[in-house]
Amino acid sequence: MTLRRRLLEWYPEEPLAYQELLTALLQRKQHGEALTLLERYREKFPRDAEYALHTQARLLEAQGNLDGALEV
């Protein structure tokens, strides 16, 4: 987890650094931090709406909001 955070610090312009950390946060059920990072991702990479929507659906599903996940 520390390495993924450092990668994001070292490569803030790389979408993959955000994606790797988001995946790790979701796996560890750190939903609040994942949501914050997802918002940063959306601001940084507005053209990658597909990944942002997919991740938002995964986050909602992980929180038990299946209806919300399906609506995304």
Disulfide bonds with the S-S distance in Angstrom:
none
